Amino acid sequence: MAGMVTGVPQLLLRLEGVCIAAAATVAYGRLDAGWWLFALLFFVPDLTLLGYVAGRSAGAALYNAAHGYGPPVACLAWGVFGPAPEALAAGLIWAAHIGFDRALGYGLKYADGFGVTHLGPLGGGPRGSRADA
């Protein structure tokens, strides 16, 4: 399918997710911010799945806005240069979440459906096709 990564590049992107999740989690542990906060906020980005109530395009756009690395990097920068330790903690948790998702194969979504991602279809089988395929 056009626009989806396969083979070795897909494996590398998933391994990158593992590395980011691990590094962000280790860095968070060094903050002494409390693991209760990590557990409380870890799945907050997934609340964007509610966007799918408004349709596939809206759902994909909202999900992608919360699952790209730009917003958590902005939090990290704010936390470091602010200084704002709460923003730093939130950015690390957010980055860990995205890395975890990528490691599991949950990539950025196409408007074709939730299971159609830049890392390939979820579930190992075809769940949809890109319109430009």
SERO-4910 file (N, C-alpha, C, O; in steps of 0.05 Angstrom, whole numbers):
BEGIN
 pado doro    nc1    nc2    nc3   cac1   cac2   cac3    cc1    cc2    cc3    oc1    oc2    oc3
  Met    A     17    -24      0      0      0      0     18     25      0     37     27     16
  Ala    A     11     43    -17     27     68    -19     24     84      7      3     86     19
  Gly    A     46     96     15     46    113     39     50     98     65     50    110     86
  Met    A     53     72     63     57     56     87     85     43     86     94     34     65
  Val    A     98     42    108    125     32    111    123      1    114    106     -9    129
  Thr    A    141    -13    101    142    -42    104    171    -51    107    189    -35    104
  Gly    A    174    -76    113    201    -88    113    219    -77    135    210    -70    157
  Val    A    244    -74    128    265    -65    147    259    -37    158    262    -32    181
  Pro    A    251    -18    140    245      9    151    223      8    172    224     23    192
  Gln    A    202     -9    168    181    -11    188    192    -22    214    186    -12    236
  Leu    A    209    -42    213    222    -53    237    239    -32    251    238    -30    275
  Leu    A    254    -16    235    270      5    247    253     26    261    261     36    283
  Leu    A    231     34    249    213     53    262    201     42    288    197     57    307
  Arg    A    195     17    288    184      5    312    205      2    334    200      7    357
  Leu    A    230     -4    326    252     -5    345    258     23    356    265     27    379
  Glu    A    256     43    339    259     71    347    238     77    369    244     91    388
  Gly    A    214     68    365    193     72    385    200     60    412    196     72    433
  Val    A    212     35    411    221     22    436    242     39    449    241     44    474
  Cys    A    261     49    434    283     66    445    272     92    457    281    100    479
  Ile    A    254    105    443    242    130    454    226    124    479    229    139    499
  Ala    A    210    103    479    195     97    503    213     91    527    208    100    549
  Ala    A    234     76    522    253     69    543    268     93    553    270     98    577
  Ala    A    278    110    535    293    133    543    276    153    558    285    164    578
  Ala    A    252    158    548    234    177    562    226    166    590    223    182    608
  Thr    A    222    140    592    214    129    618    238    130    637    233    137    661
  Val    A    262    124    628    285    126    646    290    155    654    295    161    678
  Ala    A    287    174    635    291    202    642    269    211    662    275    226    680
  Tyr    A    245    202    658    223    209    677    230    199    705    226    212    725
  Gly    A    241    174    706    248    163    732    269    179    747    269    180    771
  Arg    A    286    193    732    306    210    744    295    237    754    309    251    769
  Leu    A    271    243    746    258    268    755    248    267    784    245    288    797
  Asp    A    243    243    793    231    239    820    204    253    821    197    266    841
  Ala    A    188    250    799    162    263    798    140    245    808    117    254    811
  Gly    A    145    220    813    125    201    823    113    185    801    104    195    780
  Trp    A    114    159    804    104    140    784     73    141    782     62    132    762
  Trp    A     60    150    803     31    153    801     23    172    779      3    168    765
  Leu    A     38    194    776     33    213    755     37    201    727     21    205    709
  Phe    A     58    185    724     64    171    699     41    153    692     31    153    669
  Ala    A     32    137    711     10    118    707    -16    133    700    -31    125    683
  Leu    A    -21    155    713    -45    171    709    -46    183    681    -67    184    669
  Leu    A    -23    193    672    -23    208    646    -15    192    622    -18    202    599
  Phe    A     -5    168    626      7    153    603    -13    149    580     -5    152    557
  Phe    A    -38    143    586    -57    138    564    -74    162    557    -93    159    541
  Val    A    -69    185    569    -85    209    563    -85    215    533   -106    223    523
  Pro    A    -63    213    518    -64    219    489    -85    201    474    -95    209    453
  Asp    A    -91    178    485   -110    161    471   -139    171    474   -157    160    460
  Leu    A   -144    190    491   -170    202    492   -178    215    466   -201    220    460
  Thr    A   -158    221    449   -163    233    423   -178    213    405   -189    221    384
  Leu    A   -179    188    412   -195    168    397   -225    176    396   -239    168    378
  Leu    A   -233    192    415   -261    202    416   -267    219    391   -290    222    384
  Gly    A   -247    229    378   -250    244    353   -263    227    331   -276    238    313
  Tyr    A   -260    201    333   -272    184    313   -303    184    314   -316    175    295
  Val    A   -314    194    336   -343    198    338   -352    218    316   -375    216    306
  Ala    A   -335    237    310   -342    257    290   -335    248    261   -340    263    242
  Gly    A   -325    224    258   -318    214    232   -289    206    230   -273    213    246
  Arg    A   -283    191    208   -256    181    205   -235    203    200   -213    202    211
  Ser    A   -242    223    184   -223    245    179   -217    261    205   -194    267    211
  Ala    A   -238    268    219   -234    283    244   -219    266    265   -201    276    278
  Gly    A   -226    241    266   -213    223    285   -183    220    279   -166    222    297
  Ala    A   -177    216    254   -149    214    245   -133    239    251   -111    238    261
  Ala    A   -145    262    245   -132    288    249   -126    293    279   -104    301    286
  Leu    A   -146    287    296   -142    292    324   -122    272    336   -105    279    352
  Tyr    A   -125    247    328   -106    226    337    -77    234    329    -59    232    346
  Asn    A    -74    241    304    -47    248    294    -35    273    308    -11    274    313
  Ala    A    -53    292    315    -43    316    329    -31    309    356    -13    322    365
  Ala    A    -43    289    369    -33    281    395    -12    259    394      0    252    415
  His    A     -7    247    371     12    225    369     36    230    351     49    212    342
  Gly    A     41    256    346     66    264    333     85    273    354     76    280    376
  Tyr    A    110    273    348    130    280    369    133    310    373    145    319    393
  Gly    A    121    327    356    124    356    359    113    367    386    128    381    400
  Pro    A     88    361    393     78    372    419     93    363    443     99    380    461
  Pro    A    101    337    446    116    330    470    144    343    470    155    350    491
  Val    A    156    347    446    182    360    445    179    389    454    197    400    467
  Ala    A    157    402    447    152    429    456    149    430    486    159    448    499
  Cys    A    136    410    498    134    408    527    162    405    540    168    417    560
  Leu    A    178    388    527    205    383    537    221    409    537    235    415    556
  Ala    A    219    423    515    234    449    513    224    469    534    240    482    547
  Trp    A    198    470    537    187    488    557    196    480    585    203    497    602
  Gly    A    197    454    590    206    444    616    235    449    621    242    455    644
  Val    A    251    447    601    280    451    605    287    481    606    302    490    623
  Phe    A    276    496    587    284    524    585    266    543    601    272    567    604
  Gly    A    243    533    611    224    549    626    234    561    651    231    586    654
  Pro    A    245    548    670    242    519    674    215    513    685    204    528    701
  Ala    A    203    491    676    177    482    685    178    452    688    173    438    669
  Pro    A    184    442    712    187    413    716    162    398    709    163    375    701
  Glu    A    138    410    713    113    396    706    111    392    676    103    370    667
  Ala    A    119    411    660    119    409    631    139    388    622    134    372    604
  Leu    A    162    387    635    183    367    629    172    339    634    175    321    618
  Ala    A    159    335    657    148    309    664    126    302    644    126    279    634
  Ala    A    109    320    637     87    315    618     99    308    591     89    289    578
  Gly    A    119    322    582    132    316    556    144    289    555    143    275    535
  Leu    A    157    281    577    169    254    578    148    232    578    152    212    564
  Ile    A    127    236    593    105    216    593     93    214    565     88    192    555
  Trp    A     88    237    553     76    238    526     94    224    505     85    208    489
  Ala    A    120    230    506    139    217    488    140    187    492    141    172    473
  Ala    A    139    179    518    140    150    524    115    137    513    116    115    502
  His    A     92    150    515     67    139    504     69    135    473     62    114    463
  Ile    A     79    156    460     81    154    431    101    132    423     95    116    404
  Gly    A    123    131    436    143    110    431    131     82    435    135     64    419
  Phe    A    116     79    457    103     53    463     83     46    440     83     23    431
  Asp    A     67     65    432     48     60    410     63     52    385     55     33    372
  Arg    A     84     67    378     99     60    353    111     32    355    111     17    335
  Ala    A    121     25    378    133     -1    382    112    -23    377    119    -45    367
  Leu    A     87    -18    384     66    -37    380     54    -37    352     38    -53    345
  Gly    A     63    -17    336     54    -15    308     31      4    304     20      6    283
  Tyr    A     24     19    325      3     40    323     15     65    312     26     81    326
  Gly    A     14     68    286     25     91    273      5    113    270    -17    112    280
  Leu    A     14    134    256     -4    156    250    -26    146    231    -21    129    214
  Lys    A    -49    157    234    -73    146    221    -79    161    194    -74    185    191
  Tyr    A    -89    145    175   -100    156    151   -130    158    155   -141    143    171
  Ala    A   -143    175    140   -172    179    142   -188    154    132   -212    154    135
  Asp    A   -174    135    121   -187    111    111   -199     94    133   -217     78    129
  Gly    A   -189     97    157   -198     82    180   -177     80    201   -153     83    196
  Phe    A   -185     74    226   -167     72    248   -144     52    243   -121     57    251
  Gly    A   -150     30    231   -130      9    227   -111     14    204    -93     -2    199
  Val    A   -113     36    190    -96     43    167    -76     64    177    -83     87    180
  Thr    A    -51     55    181    -31     73    192     -6     74    175     -2     58    156
  His    A     11     93    181     36     96    165     55     72    170     74     68    155
  Leu    A     50     57    191     66     33    197     53      8    186     62    -14    192
  Gly    A     33     11    169     19    -11    158     -7    -16    172    -13     -3    192
  Pro    A    -23    -35    161    -49    -40    174    -46    -54    201    -28    -70    205
  Leu    A    -63    -46    219    -63    -59    246    -74    -87    244    -91    -93    227
  Gly    A    -64   -105    260    -74   -132    261    -61   -151    241    -70   -174    239
  Gly    A    -42   -141    226    -27   -159    208    -40   -164    181    -28   -175    164
  Gly    A    -65   -156    178    -79   -161    153    -89   -135    141    -90   -115    155
  Pro    A    -98   -136    116   -109   -111    104   -135   -104    117   -153   -120    119
  Arg    A   -137    -78    126   -161    -68    138   -172    -45    121   -193    -33    129
  Gly    A   -160    -39    101   -168    -16     85   -146    -11     65   -124    -23     67
  Ser    A   -151      7     48   -130     14     29   -128     44     26   -148     58     30
  Arg    A   -105     53     21   -102     82     16   -116     88    -11   -115     73    -30
  Ala    A   -128    111    -11   -142    120    -35   -123    123    -59   -131    120    -82
  Asp    A    -98    130    -53    -79    134    -74    -62    109    -80    -42    111    -94
  Ala    A    -70     86    -70    -55     62    -73    -56     52   -102    -45     32   -109
***
